[in-house]
Amino acid sequence: MQLPEMVDQVEFPDQFVWGSATASYQVEGAAREDGRGPSVWDMFCRIPGAVFEGHTGDVGCDHYHRWKEDIGIMHQIGLHAYRFSIAWPRIQPEGIGKPNPKGLEFYDRLVDELLKVNIIPYVTLFHWDLPYELHCRGGWLNRQIADWFADYTSIIVEKLSDRVKHWMTLNEPSVFGIIGHRDGKHAPGMKYDQPEMLRLIHNIHLAHGRSVQAIRAAARGESKVGLVHAGGASIPASSDPKDIAAASRHSFSISRRELWSATLWLDPPLLGKYPEDAYKVWGAQMPSFPQGDLETICQKLDFLGLNIYHGPVIRAGEKGEPQSVPFPPGYPVTAIKWPVTPEALYWGPRLMHERYKLPIYITENGLSNQDWVAQDGKVHDPQRIDYTQRYLIELAQAIEDGTEVHGYFHWSLLDNFEWAEGYKERFGLVYVDYPTGKRILKDSASWYSRVIAANGRNLKPGFVDSEA
């Protein structure tokens, strides 16, 4: 495929933020300690066959106890920022009511230690671990969840906003919405029909809007607020304007009853309306809602977070319609069998920025790799280094071509519990020996440290600085 001509020298803005990311249920463990209540993921992991080999997040990476060690590793790598999520059931064990002091104390200490070593905290308020008791009350199908989430948001912001400035309301609503509630492959394991799903989507939007309002009302200082979306990276098959238009159309149009459509998830919070083609496709199944909901949902945001790992290649058909281009046999894939498409980090941010006019953060990008401890005691992961360089070069080109991107968060800091895949997939810059909890920095962590120190200037097309 033909792509924008790459520059010889990679450049990132002077204030570009280099970070890494985790999520509470994937790393913290301590599932039944210090007053934490059960989440939908705790319950889902008990279902036979739901998670690979019956793995659970009960221990995770034991980050709840080893947080100080982990922050030391972040400092060693040279991270500017750390994106982490807060476990709602650790703060409100039943999802409502008075906060759990020990839960707040954990994040209080975490933020203080991050700032002590000059790492900026980027807080995600919800990364899928819904309190189980709220699920029993209807979860995301209950309109009250917007109030519950707003109350929880206020508790966190009142506690941390004297030090935390960057907030994300929800991580990947489309993923926890669809895979967890339509497909039944993630917690809570539901298989709702289209009308229930459309109602659920509206309640998710409403919870986001109420959360933004709560942040603005409770913040004790300057705050930057965003939403994190999964994907949105349709890649044109060539630089032909027809293929670019087809890729954009593929990203932002709804031609059939497909809940993954980006505009269904982003137009209401960012543009204040559901897309017109959604009404054409779903008709009377589209949810009815009180006047004023869209005003609540569409709150002013400061950035859009994008979690991008790969994307489809799209060409224009005879009438300009989007057509998927199949990958050829033997096309490179990661350990989790996702295709390697670096161009996704050019086109995803570019197309999203052009449509929604918001600064972009890449809030997740990385790969699962077949990592193990070599005989020399180190973890050599050249594929991760090569992959990340390819993607970052494309991101730099997007910035060069006018896309406003403020930062990049590598997924993940640590190998961790990868949802229904359990501990089978290793995404980390840091290897975790799960039986002992021992951490080993992979070669990619050393490489990423040098990239950060050079602000990406050592990323040269065709050459990988892999010296660890």
C-alpha positions as CSV (number, residue, x, y, z in Angstrom):
1,M,0.0,0.0,0.0
2,Q,1.2,3.6,-0.6
3,L,1.5,5.8,2.4
4,P,2.6,9.4,3.1
5,E,6.2,9.9,2.3
6,M,8.2,9.5,5.5
7,V,10.7,12.1,6.7
8,D,14.3,11.2,7.3
9,Q,14.4,12.8,10.7
10,V,11.7,12.0,13.3
11,E,10.4,15.0,15.3
12,F,8.1,15.2,18.3
13,P,6.9,18.5,19.9
14,D,9.1,19.8,22.8
15,Q,6.3,19.2,25.3
16,F,5.3,15.8,24.1
17,V,4.3,13.4,26.9
18,W,5.9,10.0,27.0
19,G,4.2,7.5,29.3
20,S,2.9,4.0,29.9
21,A,-0.4,2.7,31.1
22,T,-2.1,0.0,33.3
23,A,-5.6,-0.7,34.6
24,S,-6.6,-1.4,38.1
25,Y,-8.1,-4.9,37.8
26,Q,-5.2,-6.0,35.5
27,V,-2.4,-5.2,37.9
28,E,-3.5,-4.4,41.5
29,G,-4.6,-7.8,42.9
30,A,-5.6,-7.5,46.6
31,A,-9.1,-8.4,45.5
32,R,-10.4,-8.9,49.0
33,E,-8.2,-6.7,51.0
34,D,-8.8,-3.4,52.9
35,G,-12.5,-3.3,52.2
36,R,-12.5,-3.7,48.5
37,G,-15.8,-5.0,47.2
38,P,-16.3,-7.5,44.3
39,S,-16.4,-6.2,40.7
40,V,-18.1,-7.8,37.7
41,W,-14.7,-9.2,36.7
42,D,-14.2,-10.9,40.0
43,M,-17.5,-12.7,39.4
44,F,-16.9,-13.3,35.7
45,C,-13.6,-15.1,36.5
46,R,-15.6,-17.6,38.5
47,I,-17.5,-18.8,35.5
48,P,-16.0,-22.1,34.2
49,G,-14.3,-21.5,30.9
50,A,-14.8,-17.8,30.8
51,V,-11.1,-16.9,31.3
52,F,-8.1,-18.8,29.9
53,E,-7.2,-21.7,32.3
54,G,-9.4,-20.2,35.0
55,H,-7.1,-17.3,35.7
56,T,-8.3,-14.4,37.9
57,G,-7.2,-10.9,38.9
58,D,-7.1,-11.9,42.6
59,V,-3.3,-11.3,42.7
60,G,-2.6,-9.7,39.3
61,C,0.9,-8.2,39.4
62,D,0.4,-7.5,43.2
63,H,0.7,-3.8,42.3
64,Y,-1.4,-3.0,45.4
65,H,1.6,-4.0,47.5
66,R,4.5,-3.4,45.1
67,W,3.4,0.1,43.9
68,K,6.4,1.8,45.2
69,E,8.7,-0.6,43.5
70,D,6.7,-0.2,40.3
71,I,7.0,3.6,40.5
72,G,10.8,3.2,40.9
73,I,10.8,1.2,37.6
74,M,8.8,4.0,35.9
75,H,11.4,6.5,37.2
76,Q,14.2,4.3,36.0
77,I,12.7,4.1,32.5
78,G,12.2,7.9,32.5
79,L,8.5,8.1,32.0
80,H,7.0,11.6,32.0
81,A,3.5,10.3,32.9
82,Y,1.7,7.2,34.1
83,R,-1.9,6.4,33.1
84,F,-3.7,4.3,35.6
85,S,-7.3,3.6,36.6
86,I,-9.0,3.7,39.9
87,A,-10.9,0.6,41.1
88,W,-14.5,1.8,41.8
89,P,-15.2,-1.2,44.1
90,R,-12.1,-0.3,46.1
91,I,-13.5,3.2,46.7
92,Q,-17.2,2.2,47.1
93,P,-17.4,-1.5,47.8
94,E,-21.1,-1.6,46.7
95,G,-20.8,1.2,44.2
96,I,-22.7,3.7,46.3
97,G,-22.4,5.2,49.7
98,K,-19.5,6.5,51.8
99,P,-16.0,6.0,50.5
100,N,-13.7,3.4,51.8
101,P,-10.8,5.2,53.5
102,K,-8.2,2.6,52.8
103,G,-9.1,2.6,49.1
104,L,-8.6,6.4,48.9
105,E,-5.4,6.1,50.9
106,F,-3.9,3.7,48.3
107,Y,-4.4,6.2,45.4
108,D,-3.4,9.1,47.6
109,R,0.0,7.5,48.3
110,L,0.3,6.4,44.7
111,V,-0.2,10.0,43.4
112,D,2.2,11.5,46.0
113,E,5.0,9.0,45.1
114,L,4.5,9.6,41.4
115,L,4.8,13.4,41.8
116,K,7.8,12.9,44.1
117,V,9.7,11.5,41.1
118,N,8.2,14.0,38.7
119,I,5.9,11.6,36.9
120,I,2.5,13.1,36.0
121,P,-0.6,11.1,37.0
122,Y,-3.2,10.6,34.3
123,V,-6.2,9.1,36.0
124,T,-8.9,6.9,34.3
125,L,-12.0,6.8,36.4
126,F,-13.5,3.6,34.9
127,H,-11.5,0.8,33.3
128,W,-14.2,-1.9,33.3
129,D,-14.3,-3.1,36.9
130,L,-17.9,-2.1,37.7
131,P,-18.9,-2.9,41.3
132,Y,-20.8,-6.1,41.2
133,E,-23.6,-4.7,43.4
134,L,-24.3,-2.1,40.7
135,H,-24.6,-4.8,38.1
136,C,-27.2,-6.5,40.4
137,R,-29.1,-3.3,40.2
138,G,-29.1,-3.3,36.4
139,G,-25.7,-2.0,35.8
140,W,-25.4,0.0,32.6
141,L,-29.0,-0.7,31.7
142,N,-30.1,1.3,34.7
143,R,-30.3,5.0,34.0
144,Q,-29.4,5.7,37.6
145,I,-25.8,4.6,36.8
146,A,-25.1,8.1,35.6
147,D,-25.8,9.4,39.1
148,W,-23.8,6.6,40.7
149,F,-20.8,7.3,38.5
150,A,-21.1,11.1,39.1
151,D,-21.1,10.5,42.8
152,Y,-18.0,8.2,42.6
153,T,-16.3,10.7,40.3
154,S,-16.9,13.5,42.9
155,I,-15.3,11.4,45.7
156,I,-12.1,10.8,43.6
157,V,-11.8,14.4,42.3
158,E,-12.3,15.9,45.7
159,K,-9.6,13.7,47.1
160,L,-7.0,13.9,44.3
161,S,-7.6,17.0,42.2
162,D,-5.2,19.2,44.3
163,R,-2.5,17.1,42.6
164,V,-4.1,15.3,39.6
165,K,-4.9,17.5,36.6
166,H,-5.6,15.0,33.8
167,W,-8.7,12.9,33.9
168,M,-10.3,10.3,31.7
169,T,-13.9,9.3,32.4
170,L,-14.4,5.9,30.7
171,N,-11.9,3.6,29.0
172,E,-13.2,2.1,25.7
173,P,-16.9,2.2,26.2
174,S,-17.5,0.3,23.0
175,V,-15.4,-2.6,24.2
176,F,-16.8,-3.1,27.6
177,G,-20.2,-2.3,26.2
178,I,-20.2,-4.7,23.2
179,I,-17.9,-7.5,24.3
180,G,-19.3,-7.6,27.8
181,H,-23.0,-7.1,27.1
182,R,-23.7,-8.3,23.6
183,D,-21.0,-10.9,23.0
184,G,-20.8,-12.2,26.6
185,K,-17.0,-12.7,26.2
186,H,-16.1,-10.2,28.9
187,A,-17.6,-9.3,32.2
188,P,-20.4,-9.3,33.1
189,G,-21.1,-11.9,30.4
190,M,-24.4,-10.6,29.1
191,K,-25.9,-11.2,25.6
192,Y,-28.4,-8.4,25.1
193,D,-30.3,-7.8,21.9
194,Q,-30.0,-4.5,19.9
195,P,-32.7,-2.5,21.7
196,E,-31.1,-3.2,25.1
197,M,-27.7,-2.4,23.7
198,L,-28.8,0.9,22.3
199,R,-30.3,1.8,25.7
200,L,-27.1,0.7,27.4
201,I,-25.0,2.9,25.0
202,H,-27.1,5.9,25.9
203,N,-26.7,5.3,29.6
204,I,-22.9,5.0,29.1
205,H,-23.0,8.4,27.3
206,L,-25.0,9.9,30.1
207,A,-22.7,8.6,32.8
208,H,-19.7,10.2,30.9
209,G,-21.4,13.5,30.7
210,R,-22.4,13.5,34.4
211,S,-18.8,12.5,35.3
212,V,-17.4,15.5,33.3
213,Q,-19.8,17.8,35.1
214,A,-18.7,16.3,38.4
215,I,-15.0,16.8,37.6
216,R,-15.6,20.4,36.6
217,A,-17.6,21.1,39.8
218,A,-15.3,19.3,42.3
219,A,-11.8,20.1,40.8
220,R,-9.6,22.0,43.2
221,G,-7.4,23.3,40.5
222,E,-6.9,23.3,36.7
223,S,-8.3,20.1,35.1
224,K,-7.9,18.5,31.7
225,V,-10.7,16.1,30.9
226,G,-11.0,13.5,28.1
227,L,-12.7,10.3,27.0
228,V,-10.8,7.2,25.7
229,H,-12.0,5.5,22.5
230,A,-10.9,2.1,21.1
231,G,-9.6,2.1,17.6
232,G,-10.9,4.3,14.8
233,A,-8.0,3.6,12.6
234,S,-9.2,2.8,9.0
235,I,-6.1,2.8,6.7
236,P,-6.4,4.0,3.1
237,A,-5.0,1.4,0.7
238,S,-3.1,4.2,-1.1
239,S,-2.6,7.9,-1.1
240,D,-5.3,8.3,-3.8
241,P,-7.9,10.8,-2.5
242,K,-10.7,8.3,-3.3
243,D,-9.1,5.7,-1.0
244,I,-8.6,8.3,1.7
245,A,-12.3,9.3,1.4
246,A,-13.3,5.7,1.5
247,A,-11.3,5.1,4.7
248,S,-12.9,8.2,6.3
249,R,-16.3,7.0,5.3
250,H,-15.6,3.5,6.7
251,S,-14.6,5.2,10.0
252,F,-17.5,7.5,10.3
253,S,-20.6,6.1,8.5
254,I,-23.2,3.5,9.6
255,S,-24.6,1.4,6.8
256,R,-25.9,-1.6,8.8
257,R,-26.7,-2.5,12.4
258,E,-23.1,-2.6,13.6
259,L,-22.6,-1.4,17.1
260,W,-18.8,-0.8,16.6
261,S,-19.4,2.2,14.5
262,A,-17.3,5.0,15.9
263,T,-19.8,7.7,15.4
264,L,-22.4,5.9,17.6
265,W,-19.9,6.2,20.5
266,L,-18.3,9.5,19.8
267,D,-20.8,11.8,18.1
268,P,-23.1,12.2,21.1
269,P,-20.3,13.2,23.6
270,L,-18.3,15.2,21.1
271,L,-20.9,16.6,18.7
272,G,-24.0,16.6,20.9
273,K,-26.1,14.4,18.6
274,Y,-26.5,10.8,17.4
275,P,-25.5,10.4,13.8
276,E,-28.4,10.7,11.3
277,D,-27.5,7.3,9.7
278,A,-28.0,5.6,13.1
279,Y,-31.7,6.6,13.0
280,K,-31.9,5.3,9.4
281,V,-30.4,2.0,10.3
282,W,-32.1,1.3,13.7
283,G,-35.2,3.4,13.3
284,A,-37.6,2.9,16.2
285,Q,-35.1,0.9,18.1
286,M,-33.1,4.0,18.8
287,P,-33.6,5.0,22.5
288,S,-36.0,7.7,23.5
289,F,-34.7,10.0,26.2
290,P,-35.6,13.1,28.2
291,Q,-35.0,16.5,26.7
292,G,-31.7,17.8,27.9
293,D,-29.9,14.4,27.9
294,L,-27.7,15.4,24.9
295,E,-26.7,18.7,26.5
296,T,-25.6,16.7,29.6
297,I,-23.8,14.1,27.4
298,C,-21.9,16.7,25.3
299,Q,-19.6,18.4,27.8
300,K,-16.6,20.4,26.7
301,L,-13.6,18.1,26.6
302,D,-9.9,19.0,26.4
303,F,-8.6,15.9,24.6
304,L,-9.6,12.6,23.0
305,G,-7.7,9.5,24.0
306,L,-7.2,6.8,21.4
307,N,-6.3,3.2,22.1
308,I,-4.9,2.0,18.7
309,Y,-3.2,-1.4,18.0
310,H,-4.2,-2.1,14.4
311,G,-6.7,-1.2,11.7
312,P,-8.3,-2.5,8.5
313,V,-7.0,-1.4,5.1
314,I,-9.8,0.2,3.0
315,R,-10.0,1.0,-0.7
316,A,-12.6,2.8,-2.7
317,G,-14.9,0.6,-4.8
318,E,-16.3,1.5,-8.2
319,K,-18.8,3.8,-6.7
320,G,-16.5,5.1,-4.0
321,E,-17.9,2.7,-1.4
322,P,-15.4,1.4,1.3
323,Q,-14.0,-2.1,0.6
324,S,-11.8,-4.0,2.9
325,V,-8.5,-5.1,1.5
326,P,-7.6,-8.6,2.9
327,F,-4.1,-9.1,4.3
328,P,-2.0,-11.5,2.2
329,P,-1.0,-14.9,3.5
330,G,1.8,-14.7,6.0
331,Y,1.1,-11.1,7.0
332,P,2.8,-10.3,10.3
333,V,0.7,-10.6,13.4
334,T,1.4,-10.3,17.1
335,A,1.2,-13.1,19.7
336,I,-2.5,-12.3,20.2
337,K,-2.9,-12.6,16.4
338,W,-3.6,-8.9,15.7
339,P,-2.1,-7.6,12.4
340,V,0.8,-5.3,12.5
341,T,-0.3,-2.1,10.8
342,P,1.9,0.8,11.9
343,E,-0.1,3.1,9.5
344,A,-2.9,2.9,12.0
345,L,-1.0,5.4,14.2
346,Y,-1.0,7.9,11.3
347,W,-4.6,7.6,10.1
348,G,-6.4,7.0,13.3
349,P,-5.2,10.2,15.0
350,R,-5.5,12.2,11.7
351,L,-9.0,11.2,10.9
352,M,-10.3,11.6,14.5
353,H,-8.6,15.0,14.8
354,E,-10.1,16.2,11.5
355,R,-13.6,15.2,12.6
356,Y,-13.7,16.1,16.2
357,K,-11.1,19.0,16.4
358,L,-9.7,17.8,19.7
359,P,-6.1,17.3,20.7
360,I,-5.2,13.6,20.7
361,Y,-3.4,11.4,23.2
362,I,-2.5,7.8,22.2
363,T,-3.6,6.3,25.5
364,E,-2.7,2.8,24.5
365,N,-0.5,1.1,21.9
366,G,1.7,-1.9,22.1
367,L,1.8,-5.6,21.4
368,S,1.5,-9.0,23.0
369,N,4.8,-10.9,22.4
370,Q,6.2,-14.3,23.2
371,D,8.5,-13.2,26.0
372,W,10.5,-15.3,28.4
373,V,13.6,-15.1,30.6
374,A,16.6,-16.0,28.5
375,Q,19.6,-18.0,29.8
376,D,21.4,-14.7,30.5
377,G,18.6,-13.7,32.9
378,K,17.3,-11.0,30.6
379,V,14.2,-10.7,28.5
380,H,14.9,-10.0,24.8
381,D,11.9,-8.7,22.9
382,P,13.2,-7.3,19.6
383,Q,9.7,-7.6,18.0
384,R,8.3,-5.1,20.6
385,I,11.1,-2.7,19.8
386,D,10.6,-3.0,16.0
387,Y,6.8,-2.7,16.3
388,T,6.9,0.3,18.6
389,Q,9.4,2.1,16.4
390,R,7.3,1.5,13.3
391,Y,4.2,2.9,15.0
392,L,5.9,5.9,16.5
393,I,7.4,6.9,13.2
394,E,3.9,6.9,11.7
395,L,2.7,9.0,14.7
396,A,5.5,11.5,14.2
397,Q,4.5,11.8,10.5
398,A,0.9,12.5,11.5
399,I,2.1,15.3,13.8
400,E,4.3,16.6,11.0
401,D,1.3,16.7,8.7
402,G,-0.8,18.7,11.2
403,T,-2.4,16.3,13.6
404,E,-2.3,17.7,17.1
405,V,-1.0,14.8,19.3
406,H,0.0,15.6,22.9
407,G,1.4,12.3,24.1
408,Y,1.9,8.6,23.8
409,F,1.3,5.9,26.5
410,H,2.7,2.5,25.8
411,W,0.5,-0.5,26.8
412,S,1.6,-1.7,29.1
413,L,4.1,-1.0,31.8
414,L,3.8,-4.5,33.2
415,D,2.8,-7.9,31.9
416,N,-0.6,-8.4,33.4
417,F,-4.0,-10.0,33.5
418,E,-5.3,-9.6,29.9
419,W,-9.0,-10.0,30.6
420,A,-10.4,-13.2,29.0
421,E,-7.0,-14.2,27.9
422,G,-5.8,-14.4,31.5
423,Y,-2.0,-14.2,31.9
424,K,-1.4,-15.8,28.5
425,E,-0.6,-12.6,26.7
426,R,2.4,-10.4,27.7
427,F,2.1,-6.7,26.7
428,G,4.5,-5.3,29.2
429,L,7.7,-3.3,29.0
430,V,8.5,-5.1,32.2
431,Y,8.3,-8.9,32.5
432,V,6.4,-10.2,35.6
433,D,7.1,-13.7,37.0
434,Y,3.6,-14.3,38.3
435,P,4.5,-17.0,40.9
436,T,7.0,-14.7,42.6
437,G,6.0,-11.3,41.4
438,K,9.6,-10.5,40.3
439,R,10.0,-7.7,37.8
440,I,12.6,-7.8,35.0
441,L,12.9,-4.9,32.6
442,K,12.8,-6.1,29.0
443,D,15.1,-4.8,26.3
444,S,12.2,-2.8,25.1
445,A,12.1,-0.9,28.4
446,S,15.7,0.2,28.0
447,W,15.0,1.1,24.4
448,Y,12.0,3.1,25.3
449,S,14.0,4.9,27.9
450,R,16.4,6.1,25.2
451,V,13.5,7.1,23.0
452,I,12.1,9.3,25.8
453,A,15.5,10.8,26.6
454,A,15.9,11.8,22.9
455,N,12.3,12.9,22.5
456,G,12.0,10.4,19.7
457,R,14.9,11.9,17.6
458,N,16.6,8.5,17.6
459,L,13.7,6.9,15.8
460,K,15.1,6.5,12.2
461,P,13.1,4.8,9.4
462,G,14.9,1.5,8.5
463,F,17.1,1.4,11.6
464,V,16.3,0.2,15.1
465,D,18.6,1.3,18.0
466,S,18.1,-2.0,19.8
467,E,21.2,-1.9,22.1
468,A,19.9,-2.7,25.5
